[in-house]
Amino acid sequence: MYKGKVYDNKTNNTYILNFKDDKKVSIKLDVNTCVSEYTTSCDNCINISPIKCTEACCDSDFAIKLIEVIGESKKYDINSDILTLRNTGEIKLKRVFD
């Protein structure tokens, strides 16, 4: 959900947001790969630095909105294996294991 509107992933693509121990975060979109850094300065607070993406052609509208919501996130909650990032929008991510 973003600004009161729900966006559906009509591409059926799977997006994996990878938080690393070195405070880096990355995500592979439809075509582009994006990277950033994050900090957690207080309980349930998160700050994600401006996200930088490669500029190859044609990510879906859903992927672009996904990056916006992630980049604007200021709070997070973890419930079981679901990470919720939120601020103006909200996104729920399911934990996957390699």
N, CA, C and O atoms as a printed pandas DataFrame, in Angstrom:
     atom_number atom_name residue_name chain_id  residue_number  x_coord  y_coord  z_coord
0              1         N          MET        A               1    0.843   -1.169    0.000
1              2        CA          MET        A               1    0.000    0.000    0.000
2              3         C          MET        A               1    0.892    1.238    0.000
3              4         O          MET        A               1    1.894    1.292    0.713
4              5         N          TYR        A               2    0.524    2.215   -0.795
5              6        CA          TYR        A               2    1.302    3.452   -0.879
6              7         C          TYR        A               2    0.340    4.608   -1.073
7              8         O          TYR        A               2   -0.383    4.655   -2.068
8              9         N          LYS        A               3    0.325    5.528   -0.144
9             10        CA          LYS        A               3   -0.546    6.700   -0.195
10            11         C          LYS        A               3   -1.994    6.301   -0.455
11            12         O          LYS        A               3   -2.678    6.904   -1.282
12            13         N          GLY        A               4   -2.452    5.275    0.264
13            14        CA          GLY        A               4   -3.837    4.861    0.181
14            15         C          GLY        A               4   -4.191    3.973   -0.992
15            16         O          GLY        A               4   -5.353    3.592   -1.141
16            17         N          LYS        A               5   -3.228    3.631   -1.827
17            18        CA          LYS        A               5   -3.496    2.797   -2.992
18            19         C          LYS        A               5   -2.719    1.489   -2.873
19            20         O          LYS        A               5   -1.559    1.486   -2.462
20            21         N          VAL        A               6   -3.355    0.391   -3.228
21            22        CA          VAL        A               6   -2.707   -0.917   -3.196
22            23         C          VAL        A               6   -2.165   -1.211   -4.586
23            24         O          VAL        A               6   -2.873   -1.059   -5.582
24            25         N          TYR        A               7   -0.912   -1.630   -4.651
25            26        CA          TYR        A               7   -0.273   -1.983   -5.920
26            27         C          TYR        A               7   -0.090   -3.489   -5.960
27            28         O          TYR        A               7    0.390   -4.091   -4.999
28            29         N          ASP        A               8   -0.467   -4.080   -7.050
29            30        CA          ASP        A               8   -0.370   -5.523   -7.227
30            31         C          ASP        A               8    0.831   -5.852   -8.096
31            32         O          ASP        A               8    1.111   -5.153   -9.069
32            33         N          ASN        A               9    1.539   -6.914   -7.745
33            34        CA          ASN        A               9    2.669   -7.374   -8.547
34            35         C          ASN        A               9    2.127   -8.225   -9.695
35            36         O          ASN        A               9    2.032   -9.447   -9.584
36            37         N          LYS        A              10    1.777   -7.570  -10.786
37            38        CA          LYS        A              10    1.203   -8.272  -11.937
38            39         C          LYS        A              10    2.259   -8.965  -12.787
39            40         O          LYS        A              10    1.921   -9.691  -13.722
40            41         N          THR        A              11    3.533   -8.750  -12.471
41            42        CA          THR        A              11    4.602   -9.358  -13.259
42            43         C          THR        A              11    4.886  -10.786  -12.838
43            44         O          THR        A              11    5.513  -11.544  -13.578
44            45         N          ASN        A              12    4.423  -11.159  -11.641
45            46        CA          ASN        A              12    4.731  -12.469  -11.049
46            47         C          ASN        A              12    6.215  -12.647  -10.769
47            48         O          ASN        A              12    6.661  -13.765  -10.513
48            49         N          ASN        A              13    6.993  -11.562  -10.812
49            50        CA          ASN        A              13    8.408  -11.631  -10.466
50            51         C          ASN        A              13    8.559  -11.694   -8.950
51            52         O          ASN        A              13    7.717  -11.189   -8.208
52            53         N          THR        A              14    9.628  -12.312   -8.512
53            54        CA          THR        A              14    9.974  -12.348   -7.099
54            55         C          THR        A              14   11.090  -11.339   -6.868
55            56         O          THR        A              14   12.101  -11.349   -7.570
56            57         N          TYR        A              15   10.905  -10.479   -5.893
57            58        CA          TYR        A              15   11.912   -9.474   -5.556
58            59         C          TYR        A              15   12.499   -9.842   -4.202
59            60         O          TYR        A              15   11.764  -10.058   -3.239
60            61         N          ILE        A              16   13.822   -9.912   -4.129
61            62        CA          ILE        A              16   14.479  -10.276   -2.876
62            63         C          ILE        A              16   15.285   -9.083   -2.379
63            64         O          ILE        A              16   16.242   -8.644   -3.017
64            65         N          LEU        A              17   14.874   -8.577   -1.230
65            66        CA          LEU        A              17   15.565   -7.483   -0.568
66            67         C          LEU        A              17   16.546   -8.123    0.401
67            68         O          LEU        A              17   16.143   -8.857    1.302
68            69         N          ASN        A              18   17.819   -7.850    0.221
69            70        CA          ASN        A              18   18.873   -8.523    0.977
70            71         C          ASN        A              18   19.549   -7.532    1.929
71            72         O          ASN        A              18   20.298   -6.656    1.498
72            73         N          PHE        A              19   19.272   -7.685    3.236
73            74        CA          PHE        A              19   19.939   -6.883    4.258
74            75         C          PHE        A              19   21.190   -7.630    4.699
75            76         O          PHE        A              19   21.116   -8.788    5.109
76            77         N          LYS        A              20   22.331   -6.970    4.614
77            78        CA          LYS        A              20   23.601   -7.614    4.958
78            79         C          LYS        A              20   24.123   -7.088    6.290
79            80         O          LYS        A              20   23.751   -6.000    6.730
80            81         N          ASP        A              21   24.984   -7.870    6.922
81            82        CA          ASP        A              21   25.559   -7.491    8.215
82            83         C          ASP        A              21   26.375   -6.208    8.147
83            84         O          ASP        A              21   26.518   -5.524    9.160
84            85         N          ASP        A              22   26.916   -5.864    6.979
85            86        CA          ASP        A              22   27.740   -4.658    6.852
86            87         C          ASP        A              22   26.899   -3.399    6.616
87            88         O          ASP        A              22   27.420   -2.369    6.187
88            89         N          LYS        A              23   25.590   -3.492    6.901
89            90        CA          LYS        A              23   24.647   -2.368    6.787
90            91         C          LYS        A              23   24.364   -1.966    5.341
91            92         O          LYS        A              23   23.942   -0.840    5.077
92            93         N          LYS        A              24   24.593   -2.877    4.418
93            94        CA          LYS        A              24   24.241   -2.644    3.022
94            95         C          LYS        A              24   22.965   -3.419    2.716
95            96         O          LYS        A              24   22.698   -4.465    3.308
96            97         N          VAL        A              25   22.191   -2.893    1.792
97            98        CA          VAL        A              25   20.955   -3.539    1.366
98            99         C          VAL        A              25   20.909   -3.511   -0.160
99           100         O          VAL        A              25   21.319   -2.531   -0.783
100          101         N          SER        A              26   20.412   -4.584   -0.751
101          102        CA          SER        A              26   20.324   -4.639   -2.212
102          103         C          SER        A              26   19.022   -5.323   -2.616
103          104         O          SER        A              26   18.428   -6.082   -1.850
104          105         N          ILE        A              27   18.604   -5.032   -3.833
105          106        CA          ILE        A              27   17.416   -5.670   -4.397
106          107         C          ILE        A              27   17.570   -5.760   -5.903
107          108         O          ILE        A              27   18.025   -4.818   -6.552
108          109         N          LYS        A              28   17.190   -6.890   -6.445
109          110        CA          LYS        A              28   17.184   -7.101   -7.899
110          111         C          LYS        A              28   15.760   -6.898   -8.364
111          112         O          LYS        A              28   14.853   -7.612   -7.936
112          113         N          LEU        A              29   15.556   -5.919   -9.245
113          114        CA          LEU        A              29   14.239   -5.654   -9.797
114          115         C          LEU        A              29   14.047   -6.481  -11.063
115          116         O          LEU        A              29   14.749   -7.471  -11.269
116          117         N          ASP        A              30   13.110   -6.086  -11.904
117          118        CA          ASP        A              30   12.859   -6.812  -13.150
118          119         C          ASP        A              30   14.108   -6.834  -14.030
119          120         O          ASP        A              30   14.471   -7.868  -14.590
120          121         N          VAL        A              31   14.754   -5.682  -14.141
121          122        CA          VAL        A              31   15.939   -5.529  -14.990
122          123         C          VAL        A              31   17.114   -4.984  -14.191
123          124         O          VAL        A              31   18.229   -5.493  -14.295
124          125         N          ASN        A              32   16.869   -3.965  -13.407
125          126        CA          ASN        A              32   17.919   -3.260  -12.685
126          127         C          ASN        A              32   18.207   -3.872  -11.318
127          128         O          ASN        A              32   17.392   -4.599  -10.748
128          129         N          THR        A              33   19.395   -3.549  -10.815
129          130        CA          THR        A              33   19.792   -3.906   -9.456
130          131         C          THR        A              33   19.980   -2.612   -8.681
131          132         O          THR        A              33   20.548   -1.652   -9.201
132          133         N          CYS        A              34   19.511   -2.582   -7.450
133          134        CA          CYS        A              34   19.597   -1.383   -6.627
134          135         C          CYS        A              34   20.344   -1.690   -5.335
135          136         O          CYS        A              34   20.252   -2.795   -4.800
136          137         N          VAL        A              35   21.085   -0.700   -4.839
137          138        CA          VAL        A              35   21.843   -0.853   -3.597
138          139         C          VAL        A              35   21.683    0.402   -2.742
139          140         O          VAL        A              35   21.385    1.487   -3.241
140          141         N          SER        A              36   21.886    0.220   -1.461
141          142        CA          SER        A              36   21.836    1.330   -0.519
142          143         C          SER        A              36   22.508    0.888    0.771
143          144         O          SER        A              36   23.064   -0.207    0.851
144          145         N          GLU        A              37   22.450    1.736    1.765
145          146        CA          GLU        A              37   22.915    1.419    3.107
146          147         C          GLU        A              37   21.779    1.725    4.071
147          148         O          GLU        A              37   20.904    2.539    3.773
148          149         N          TYR        A              38   21.797    1.072    5.226
149          150        CA          TYR        A              38   20.742    1.306    6.208
150          151         C          TYR        A              38   21.333    1.397    7.604
151          152         O          TYR        A              38   22.404    0.858    7.885
152          153         N          THR        A              39   20.613    2.086    8.464
153          154        CA          THR        A              39   20.942    2.130    9.880
154          155         C          THR        A              39   19.658    1.897   10.668
155          156         O          THR        A              39   18.556    2.178   10.196
156          157         N          THR        A              40   19.828    1.383   11.862
157          158        CA          THR        A              40   18.715    1.205   12.789
158          159         C          THR        A              40   19.098    1.934   14.066
159          160         O          THR        A              40   19.765    1.373   14.935
160          161         N          SER        A              41   18.674    3.185   14.176
161          162        CA          SER        A              41   19.126    4.059   15.249
162          163         C          SER        A              41   18.317    3.922   16.539
163          164         O          SER        A              41   18.770    4.377   17.589
164          165         N          CYS        A              42   17.152    3.317   16.488
165          166        CA          CYS        A              42   16.343    3.102   17.683
166          167         C          CYS        A              42   15.475    1.870   17.452
167          168         O          CYS        A              42   15.429    1.336   16.344
168          169         N          ASP        A              43   14.790    1.422   18.499
169          170        CA          ASP        A              43   13.912    0.263   18.342
170          171         C          ASP        A              43   12.874    0.533   17.265
171          172         O          ASP        A              43   12.150    1.527   17.323
172          173         N          ASN        A              44   12.807   -0.346   16.295
173          174        CA          ASN        A              44   11.831   -0.295   15.210
174          175         C          ASN        A              44   11.995    0.896   14.278
175          176         O          ASN        A              44   11.091    1.181   13.492
176          177         N          CYS        A              45   13.127    1.604   14.343
177          178        CA          CYS        A              45   13.427    2.698   13.412
178          179         C          CYS        A              45   14.416    2.197   12.365
179          180         O          CYS        A              45   15.325    1.427   12.675
180          181         N          ILE        A              46   14.234    2.635   11.138
181          182        CA          ILE        A              46   15.192    2.305   10.085
182          183         C          ILE        A              46   15.379    3.531    9.205
183          184         O          ILE        A              46   14.429    4.263    8.929
184          185         N          ASN        A              47   16.602    3.743    8.774
185          186        CA          ASN        A              47   16.901    4.811    7.833
186          187         C          ASN        A              47   17.637    4.187    6.659
187          188         O          ASN        A              47   18.705    3.598    6.823
188          189         N          ILE        A              48   17.063    4.320    5.488
189          190        CA          ILE        A              48   17.681    3.779    4.275
190          191         C          ILE        A              48   18.192    4.951    3.461
191          192         O          ILE        A              48   17.426    5.835    3.077
192          193         N          SER        A              49   19.506    4.955    3.198
193          194        CA          SER        A              49   20.111    6.018    2.399
194          195         C          SER        A              49   19.493    6.015    1.006
195          196         O          SER        A              49   18.879    5.029    0.599
196          197         N          PRO        A              50   19.654    7.119    0.271
197          198        CA          PRO        A              50   19.098    7.130   -1.088
198          199         C          PRO        A              50   19.522    5.881   -1.868
199          200         O          PRO        A              50   20.693    5.501   -1.887
200          201         N          ILE        A              51   18.547    5.272   -2.498
201          202        CA          ILE        A              51   18.767    4.026   -3.227
202          203         C          ILE        A              51   19.289    4.345   -4.619
203          204         O          ILE        A              51   18.745    5.193   -5.326
204          205         N          LYS        A              52   20.360    3.646   -4.999
205          206        CA          LYS        A              52   20.966    3.842   -6.319
206          207         C          LYS        A              52   20.741    2.580   -7.143
207          208         O          LYS        A              52   21.008    1.467   -6.691
208          209         N          CYS        A              53   20.245    2.779   -8.360
209          210        CA          CYS        A              53   19.944    1.645   -9.232
210          211         C          CYS        A              53   20.693    1.787  -10.555
211          212         O          CYS        A              53   20.978    2.891  -11.019
212          213         N          THR        A              54   21.001    0.635  -11.143
213          214        CA          THR        A              54   21.501    0.670  -12.509
214          215         C          THR        A              54   20.398    1.256  -13.377
215          216         O          THR        A              54   19.242    1.311  -12.957
216          217         N          GLU        A              55   20.736    1.686  -14.562
217          218        CA          GLU        A              55   19.743    2.377  -15.385
218          219         C          GLU        A              55   19.477    1.669  -16.697
219          220         O          GLU        A              55   19.343    2.310  -17.740
220          221         N          ALA        A              56   19.400    0.352  -16.649
221          222        CA          ALA        A              56   18.978   -0.387  -17.833
222          223         C          ALA        A              56   17.473   -0.160  -18.001
223          224         O          ALA        A              56   16.813    0.360  -17.101
224          225         N          CYS        A              57   16.968   -0.529  -19.093
225          226        CA          CYS        A              57   15.577   -0.249  -19.442
226          227         C          CYS        A              57   14.563   -1.045  -18.635
227          228         O          CYS        A              57   14.808   -2.193  -18.263
228          229         N          CYS        A              58   13.459   -0.440  -18.378
229          230        CA          CYS        A              58   12.149   -1.069  -18.300
230          231         C          CYS        A              58   11.777   -1.900  -17.082
231          232         O          CYS        A              58   11.284   -3.016  -17.251
232          233         N          ASP        A              59   11.981   -1.425  -15.891
233          234        CA          ASP        A              59   11.391   -2.092  -14.738
234          235         C          ASP        A              59    9.893   -1.809  -14.726
235          236         O          ASP        A              59    9.445   -0.779  -15.230
236          237         N          SER        A              60    9.130   -2.717  -14.153
237          238        CA          SER        A              60    7.672   -2.560  -14.087
238          239         C          SER        A              60    7.296   -1.399  -13.163
239          240         O          SER        A              60    8.100   -0.966  -12.338
240          241         N          ASP        A              61    6.076   -0.907  -13.312
241          242        CA          ASP        A              61    5.576    0.145  -12.425
242          243         C          ASP        A              61    5.590   -0.336  -10.976
243          244         O          ASP        A              61    5.881    0.439  -10.065
244          245         N          PHE        A              62    5.276   -1.613  -10.764
245          246        CA          PHE        A              62    5.291   -2.176   -9.417
246          247         C          PHE        A              62    6.695   -2.106   -8.819
247          248         O          PHE        A              62    6.849   -1.712   -7.663
248          249         N          ALA        A              63    7.718   -2.478   -9.583
249          250        CA          ALA        A              63    9.102   -2.461   -9.096
250          251         C          ALA        A              63    9.537   -1.042   -8.740
251          252         O          ALA        A              63   10.220   -0.833   -7.737
252          253         N          ILE        A              64    9.150   -0.085   -9.545
253          254        CA          ILE        A              64    9.500    1.313   -9.277
254          255         C          ILE        A              64    8.817    1.796   -7.999
255          256         O          ILE        A              64    9.442    2.476   -7.185
256          257         N          LYS        A              65    7.548    1.455   -7.815
257          258        CA          LYS        A              65    6.828    1.839   -6.609
258          259         C          LYS        A              65    7.424    1.130   -5.389
259          260         O          LYS        A              65    7.504    1.716   -4.309
260          261         N          LEU        A              66    7.839   -0.117   -5.558
261          262        CA          LEU        A              66    8.479   -0.879   -4.493
262          263         C          LEU        A              66    9.707   -0.145   -3.965
263          264         O          LEU        A              66    9.881   -0.015   -2.754
264          265         N          ILE        A              67   10.554    0.333   -4.864
265          266        CA          ILE        A              67   11.758    1.079   -4.468
266          267         C          ILE        A              67   11.387    2.362   -3.734
267          268         O          ILE        A              67   12.050    2.730   -2.764
268          269         N          GLU        A              68   10.343    3.044   -4.182
269          270        CA          GLU        A              68    9.905    4.264   -3.496
270          271         C          GLU        A              68    9.494    3.964   -2.056
271          272         O          GLU        A              68    9.905    4.663   -1.129
272          273         N          VAL        A              69    8.691    2.935   -1.873
273          274        CA          VAL        A              69    8.212    2.599   -0.529
274          275         C          VAL        A              69    9.374    2.186    0.368
275          276         O          VAL        A              69    9.452    2.608    1.521
276          277         N          ILE        A              70   10.273    1.365   -0.157
277          278        CA          ILE        A              70   11.439    0.951    0.632
278          279         C          ILE        A              70   12.282    2.162    1.021
279          280         O          ILE        A              70   12.681    2.297    2.178
280          281         N          GLY        A              71   12.554    3.037    0.062
281          282        CA          GLY        A              71   13.389    4.208    0.311
282          283         C          GLY        A              71   12.808    5.191    1.300
283          284         O          GLY        A              71   13.555    5.885    1.990
284          285         N          GLU        A              72   11.479    5.267    1.387
285          286        CA          GLU        A              72   10.823    6.202    2.296
286          287         C          GLU        A              72   10.564    5.611    3.679
287          288         O          GLU        A              72   10.112    6.320    4.579
288          289         N          SER        A              73   10.841    4.333    3.855
289          290        CA          SER        A              73   10.532    3.658    5.117
290          291         C          SER        A              73   11.333    4.242    6.275
291          292         O          SER        A              73   12.532    4.494    6.160
292          293         N          LYS        A              74   10.644    4.448    7.389
293          294        CA          LYS        A              74   11.277    4.970    8.602
294          295         C          LYS        A              74   11.048    4.063    9.804
295          296         O          LYS        A              74   11.729    4.203   10.820
296          297         N          LYS        A              75   10.109    3.142    9.704
297          298        CA          LYS        A              75    9.787    2.227   10.799
298          299         C          LYS        A              75    9.741    0.807   10.250
299          300         O          LYS        A              75    9.459    0.586    9.072
300          301         N          TYR        A              76   10.023   -0.144   11.125
301          302        CA          TYR        A              76    9.884   -1.543   10.737
302          303         C          TYR        A              76    9.352   -2.352   11.904
303          304         O          TYR        A              76    9.528   -1.990   13.067
304          305         N          ASP        A              77    8.703   -3.445   11.572
305          306        CA          ASP        A              77    8.235   -4.420   12.545
306          307         C          ASP        A              77    8.569   -5.796   12.011
307          308         O          ASP        A              77    8.517   -6.029   10.803
308          309         N          ILE        A              78    8.909   -6.701   12.897
309          310        CA          ILE        A              78    9.137   -8.093   12.518
310          311         C          ILE        A              78    8.170   -8.944   13.320
311          312         O          ILE        A              78    8.165   -8.910   14.551
312          313         N          ASN        A              79    7.359   -9.701   12.617
313          314        CA          ASN        A              79    6.405  -10.598   13.251
314          315         C          ASN        A              79    6.552  -11.959   12.592
315          316         O          ASN        A              79    6.177  -12.148   11.435
316          317         N          SER        A              80    7.105  -12.904   13.344
317          318        CA          SER        A              80    7.406  -14.235   12.810
318          319         C          SER        A              80    8.399  -14.071   11.658
319          320         O          SER        A              80    9.512  -13.596   11.883
320          321         N          ASP        A              81    8.033  -14.448   10.442
321          322        CA          ASP        A              81    8.954  -14.316    9.307
322          323         C          ASP        A              81    8.527  -13.205    8.349
323          324         O          ASP        A              81    8.895  -13.224    7.174
324          325         N          ILE        A              82    7.746  -12.228    8.849
325          326        CA          ILE        A              82    7.289  -11.106    8.026
326          327         C          ILE        A              82    7.919   -9.811    8.527
327          328         O          ILE        A              82    7.774   -9.445    9.694
328          329         N          LEU        A              83    8.620   -9.126    7.630
329          330        CA          LEU        A              83    9.182   -7.800    7.895
330          331         C          LEU        A              83    8.254   -6.783    7.256
331          332         O          LEU        A              83    7.986   -6.849    6.056
332          333         N          THR        A              84    7.763   -5.845    8.050
333          334        CA          THR        A              84    6.934   -4.773    7.528
334          335         C          THR        A              84    7.734   -3.482    7.587
335          336         O          THR        A              84    8.191   -3.078    8.656
336          337         N          LEU        A              85    7.902   -2.836    6.444
337          338        CA          LEU        A              85    8.545   -1.526    6.348
338          339         C          LEU        A              85    7.429   -0.517    6.114
339          340         O          LEU        A              85    6.541   -0.746    5.293
340          341         N          ARG        A              86    7.476    0.620    6.848
341          342        CA          ARG        A              86    6.394    1.570    6.668
342          343         C          ARG        A              86    6.822    3.008    6.916
343          344         O          ARG        A              86    7.791    3.286    7.623
344          345         N          ASN        A              87    6.079    3.890    6.321
345          346        CA          ASN        A              87    6.105    5.328    6.496
346          347         C          ASN        A              87    4.860    5.837    5.779
347          348         O          ASN        A              87    3.744    5.613    6.249
348          349         N          THR        A              88    5.035    6.521    4.644
349          350        CA          THR        A              88    3.885    6.925    3.838
350          351         C          THR        A              88    3.208    5.699    3.258
351          352         O          THR        A              88    1.983    5.656    3.140
352          353         N          GLY        A              89    3.994    4.712    2.898
353          354        CA          GLY        A              89    3.481    3.450    2.388
354          355         C          GLY        A              89    3.866    2.321    3.316
355          356         O          GLY        A              89    4.544    2.527    4.323
356          357         N          GLU        A              90    3.432    1.140    2.970
357          358        CA          GLU        A              90    3.750   -0.035    3.773
358          359         C          GLU        A              90    3.978   -1.209    2.843
359          360         O          GLU        A              90    3.262   -1.401    1.860
360          361         N          ILE        A              91    4.990   -1.988    3.178
361          362        CA          ILE        A              91    5.274   -3.189    2.402
362          363         C          ILE        A              91    5.584   -4.328    3.353
363          364         O          ILE        A              91    6.282   -4.137    4.349
364          365         N          LYS        A              92    5.082   -5.485    3.060
365          366        CA          LYS        A              92    5.334   -6.670    3.877
366          367         C          LYS        A              92    6.207   -7.621    3.064
367          368         O          LYS        A              92    5.906   -7.949    1.917
368          369         N          LEU        A              93    7.292   -8.050    3.691
369          370        CA          LEU        A              93    8.261   -8.923    3.041
370          371         C          LEU        A              93    8.377  -10.227    3.829
371          372         O          LEU        A              93    8.499  -10.206    5.053
372          373         N          LYS        A              94    8.338  -11.347    3.135
373          374        CA          LYS        A              94    8.454  -12.647    3.777
374          375         C          LYS        A              94    9.910  -13.083    3.747
375          376         O          LYS        A              94   10.577  -12.988    2.717
376          377         N          ARG        A              95   10.393  -13.559    4.879
377          378        CA          ARG        A              95   11.781  -14.013    4.975
378          379         C          ARG        A              95   11.968  -15.286    4.166
379          380         O          ARG        A              95   11.172  -16.222    4.245
380          381         N          VAL        A              96   13.035  -15.295    3.391
381          382        CA          VAL        A              96   13.420  -16.504    2.640
382          383         C          VAL        A              96   14.832  -16.879    3.029
383          384         O          VAL        A              96   15.616  -16.020    3.432
384          385         N          PHE        A              97   15.154  -18.114    2.917
385          386        CA          PHE        A              97   16.473  -18.598    3.293
386          387         C          PHE        A              97   17.194  -19.091    2.061
387          388         O          PHE        A              97   16.583  -19.644    1.147
388          389         N          ASP        A              98   18.511  -18.886    2.042
389          390        CA          ASP        A              98   19.319  -19.364    0.917
390          391         C          ASP        A              98   19.644  -20.823    1.113
391          392         O          ASP        A              98   20.319  -21.423    0.276
